[in-house]
Amino acid sequence: MASEKNLNLKNEIVNEIKDKVNNSKTMVIVDYKGVTVSDISELRRELRKNSSDVKVYKNTLVRRALNELGHDLDAFLEGPNAFVFGEDIIEPIKTVDGFITKNKKMSIVSGIIEGKIVDADVIKEYATIPSYEGLLTMFAGGLMQHVRNFAIGLDLYAKEKEEN
């Protein structure tokens, strides 16, 4: 039988997982089979730039925490998994996807985005979305085109009036 100390430690970890899931907009489950400790450390450094983190927990403790929160990800909690938690929706996904593209050892399994369970394909679609700054730049560029066309139209109208 498990000792009281071990049970309390496990309950603390389960509560930590529940807090991380509740306080994160994104949680991505990543299979890290064959990845070295230095690779995980490099991923952790990259994720910290975006206020994100990667943790390795026992699948049984994650399963228990997610079941208490009403999320059923039991089918994805097999083998060695790392869990990426992010305050932003897109940036942690883009960071993990870029890291996987470089290393090819890891793979995205599943995740939770804003409280909804999503599969790896949906997460990979999110990875293709430009960053917030990129979207703003694209929006501003679209607006500038209309302003430029308006200015050309005004200039042509002014020249026409001068000739008359």
Kinemage of the C-alpha trace (Angstrom):
@kinemage 1
@onewidth
@group {chain A} dominant
@subgroup {mainchain}
@vectorlist {calphas} color= white
{ca met a 1} P 0.000 0.000 0.000
{ca ala a 2} L 1.242 3.487 -0.843
{ca ser a 3} L 2.412 5.609 2.021
{ca glu a 4} L 0.582 8.749 3.077
{ca lys a 5} L 3.593 10.855 2.028
{ca asn a 6} L 3.538 9.429 -1.516
{ca leu a 7} L -0.210 9.927 -1.818
{ca asn a 8} L 0.106 13.553 -0.734
{ca leu a 9} L 2.927 14.115 -3.228
{ca lys a 10} L 0.855 12.600 -6.035
{ca asn a 11} L -2.163 14.726 -5.059
{ca glu a 12} L 0.034 17.847 -5.159
{ca ile a 13} L 1.233 16.943 -8.660
{ca val a 14} L -2.343 16.293 -9.816
{ca asn a 15} L -3.397 19.695 -8.442
{ca glu a 16} L -0.410 21.323 -10.177
{ca ile a 17} L -1.453 19.745 -13.492
{ca lys a 18} L -5.044 20.910 -13.037
{ca asp a 19} L -3.854 24.457 -12.284
{ca lys a 20} L -1.612 24.470 -15.367
{ca val a 21} L -4.451 23.223 -17.597
{ca asn a 22} L -6.914 25.764 -16.165
{ca asn a 23} L -4.457 28.685 -16.447
{ca ser a 24} L -3.266 27.857 -19.980
{ca lys a 25} L -4.993 28.657 -23.235
{ca thr a 26} L -3.020 25.888 -24.920
{ca met a 27} L -1.834 22.474 -23.791
{ca val a 28} L -0.055 20.316 -26.343
{ca ile a 29} L 0.856 16.673 -25.753
{ca val a 30} L 4.152 15.798 -27.438
{ca asp a 31} L 5.677 12.336 -27.839
{ca tyr a 32} L 9.341 12.770 -26.980
{ca lys a 33} L 10.643 9.263 -27.607
{ca gly a 34} L 14.337 9.395 -28.495
{ca val a 35} L 14.836 13.004 -27.422
{ca thr a 36} L 17.776 13.877 -25.200
{ca val a 37} L 17.664 15.973 -22.049
{ca ser a 38} L 19.579 18.743 -23.830
{ca asp a 39} L 16.911 18.804 -26.571
{ca ile a 40} L 14.148 19.197 -23.965
{ca ser a 41} L 16.196 21.957 -22.298
{ca glu a 42} L 16.549 23.750 -25.634
{ca leu a 43} L 12.778 23.471 -26.220
{ca arg a 44} L 12.155 24.787 -22.697
{ca arg a 45} L 14.386 27.824 -23.387
{ca glu a 46} L 12.552 28.570 -26.641
{ca leu a 47} L 9.152 28.228 -24.963
{ca arg a 48} L 10.076 30.566 -22.103
{ca lys a 49} L 10.430 33.389 -24.636
{ca asn a 50} L 6.651 33.083 -25.160
{ca ser a 51} L 5.648 32.645 -21.487
{ca ser a 52} L 5.199 28.927 -22.106
{ca asp a 53} L 6.647 25.836 -20.465
{ca val a 54} L 7.163 22.143 -21.090
{ca lys a 55} L 6.756 19.597 -18.321
{ca val a 56} L 7.136 15.838 -18.124
{ca tyr a 57} L 4.609 14.107 -15.865
{ca lys a 58} L 3.565 10.516 -15.406
{ca asn a 59} L 0.686 9.693 -17.722
{ca thr a 60} L -1.361 8.238 -14.854
{ca leu a 61} L -1.219 11.531 -12.941
{ca val a 62} L -2.127 13.547 -16.041
{ca arg a 63} L -4.961 11.132 -16.796
{ca arg a 64} L -6.299 11.577 -13.259
{ca ala a 65} L -6.063 15.388 -13.423
{ca leu a 66} L -7.710 15.603 -16.844
{ca asn a 67} L -10.495 13.237 -15.844
{ca glu a 68} L -11.198 15.422 -12.799
{ca leu a 69} L -11.436 18.407 -15.163
{ca gly a 70} L -13.756 16.519 -17.531
{ca his a 71} L -11.288 16.029 -20.402
{ca asp a 72} L -10.954 12.549 -21.886
{ca leu a 73} L -7.489 12.210 -23.430
{ca asp a 74} L -6.848 8.653 -22.210
{ca ala a 75} L -6.233 7.375 -25.754
{ca phe a 76} L -3.327 9.800 -26.190
{ca leu a 77} L -1.613 9.188 -22.856
{ca glu a 78} L 0.578 6.274 -23.872
{ca gly a 79} L 4.362 6.192 -23.948
{ca pro a 80} L 6.726 9.014 -23.062
{ca asn a 81} L 4.831 12.312 -23.269
{ca ala a 82} L 5.812 15.890 -22.559
{ca phe a 83} L 3.156 18.526 -21.934
{ca val a 84} L 3.502 22.064 -23.291
{ca phe a 85} L 1.475 24.737 -21.497
{ca gly a 86} L 1.073 28.228 -22.935
{ca glu a 87} L -0.631 31.474 -22.012
{ca asp a 88} L -0.994 32.266 -25.713
{ca ile a 89} L -2.797 30.095 -28.253
{ca ile a 90} L -0.541 30.283 -31.294
{ca glu a 91} L 3.018 30.969 -30.107
{ca pro a 92} L 3.623 27.762 -28.091
{ca ile a 93} L 2.222 25.701 -30.961
{ca lys a 94} L 4.465 27.482 -33.484
{ca thr a 95} L 7.492 27.011 -31.201
{ca val a 96} L 6.847 23.273 -30.746
{ca asp a 97} L 6.143 22.794 -34.459
{ca gly a 98} L 9.365 24.604 -35.404
{ca phe a 99} L 11.327 22.543 -32.902
{ca ile a 100} L 9.838 19.313 -34.262
{ca thr a 101} L 10.668 20.400 -37.823
{ca lys a 102} L 14.325 20.856 -36.835
{ca asn a 103} L 14.719 17.725 -34.694
{ca lys a 104} L 12.279 15.230 -36.245
{ca lys a 105} L 12.425 13.092 -33.071
{ca met a 106} L 9.303 14.490 -31.435
{ca ser a 107} L 5.732 14.431 -32.663
{ca ile a 108} L 2.545 16.222 -31.654
{ca val a 109} L -0.016 13.791 -30.277
{ca ser a 110} L -3.014 15.885 -29.222
{ca gly a 111} L -3.913 18.810 -27.019
{ca ile a 112} L -6.401 21.211 -25.531
{ca ile a 113} L -6.940 24.662 -27.032
{ca glu a 114} L -9.159 27.025 -25.045
{ca gly a 115} L -10.806 24.122 -23.242
{ca lys a 116} L -11.509 22.030 -26.356
{ca ile a 117} L -9.765 18.753 -27.108
{ca val a 118} L -8.105 18.819 -30.522
{ca asp a 119} L -6.091 16.283 -32.481
{ca ala a 120} L -2.638 16.683 -34.002
{ca asp a 121} L -3.974 17.824 -37.391
{ca val a 122} L -5.792 20.798 -35.856
{ca ile a 123} L -2.689 21.758 -33.886
{ca lys a 124} L -0.600 21.622 -37.075
{ca glu a 125} L -3.141 23.922 -38.776
{ca tyr a 126} L -2.755 26.400 -35.908
{ca ala a 127} L 1.015 26.264 -36.458
{ca thr a 128} L 0.561 27.665 -39.981
{ca ile a 129} L -1.246 30.802 -38.764
{ca pro a 130} L 1.011 33.864 -38.830
{ca ser a 131} L 1.923 35.491 -35.535
{ca tyr a 132} L -0.164 38.327 -34.091
{ca glu a 133} L 2.357 40.881 -35.322
{ca gly a 134} L 2.348 39.276 -38.761
{ca leu a 135} L -1.447 39.455 -38.941
{ca leu a 136} L -1.375 43.123 -37.923
{ca thr a 137} L 1.211 43.840 -40.622
{ca met a 138} L -0.936 42.110 -43.233
{ca phe a 139} L -3.997 44.079 -42.072
{ca ala a 140} L -2.109 47.395 -42.170
{ca gly a 141} L -0.808 46.568 -45.652
{ca gly a 142} L -4.359 45.954 -46.835
{ca leu a 143} L -5.488 49.286 -45.389
{ca met a 144} L -2.532 51.132 -46.938
{ca gln a 145} L -3.518 49.906 -50.388
{ca his a 146} L -6.931 51.586 -50.069
{ca val a 147} L -5.381 54.799 -48.732
{ca arg a 148} L -2.903 54.831 -51.635
{ca asn a 149} L -5.694 54.321 -54.181
{ca phe a 150} L -7.717 57.108 -52.532
{ca ala a 151} L -4.705 59.465 -52.663
{ca ile a 152} L -4.143 58.688 -56.369
{ca gly a 153} L -7.816 59.350 -57.030
{ca leu a 154} L -7.690 62.689 -55.227
{ca asp a 155} L -4.541 63.666 -57.101
{ca leu a 156} L -6.146 62.845 -60.458
{ca tyr a 157} L -9.283 64.786 -59.494
{ca ala a 158} L -7.169 67.804 -58.433
{ca lys a 159} L -5.250 67.734 -61.742
{ca glu a 160} L -8.523 67.523 -63.666
{ca lys a 161} L -9.889 70.552 -61.813
{ca glu a 162} L -6.689 72.522 -62.499
{ca glu a 163} L -7.040 71.891 -66.235
{ca asn a 164} L -10.620 73.161 -66.308
